[in-house]
Amino acid sequence: MITVSDKAKEKVTALRADAGLTDAFRLRASVAGGGCSGLSYKLDFDDEVKPMDQEFEDKGVRVVVDMKSFLYLAGTELDFSDGLNGKGFFFNNPNASRTCGCGESFSV
């Protein structure tokens, strides 16, 4: 399962509203090769669920993950920070053995 913090829920809701997207658009989380640690996180809005996608809902936020990415993201919490040490979404990923300083990439 992928969980969502309260701050991340607020930001996802605001971003969806700012973009004029309906609730039919889910948050798509995925993993791609790249970044200083080897794998990087990606977030988008998507209104399509593919046959092999895993779909979760936490705090009213629907999250869709492709099966390959889910192997890396299982048990992850999506969080958001607007503090002085960095602004943006953060992944609290228990599967990551190493993360980069900016939190945008990881390795397992």
Steps between C-alpha positions, in 0.01 A plus 500: 500500500601861443391742773462879491578744782255776590730767351537302176122461478453876533759571228365235259147638545621857438705403193208308349268798557754750361533291184122476463505120522206298625513227764523250212871588484704281730851564621737275306822412684778327312870421504740559211869440451715805566595742770818500704402182689382297200119520520280809510142566605236645269153641575228592249124519478337234285139419417581156361555179694685234305421128545811420710489816713467484877254754640484622859300761685615674816338807655289543188800509263499227236851388406577284195831316458616277216603152610875550437507820707290341774782251566712800608222705664310246712454642850603853400345814649466806279566815700529872424719767653492875453773572752834676467692174446317429176162526343318225319383144521711245683482122495553324834599173338587206728644311199771758428842397625653834398354839404660811361519824696213661310268201553413471131685176432579176679645153465396162638 
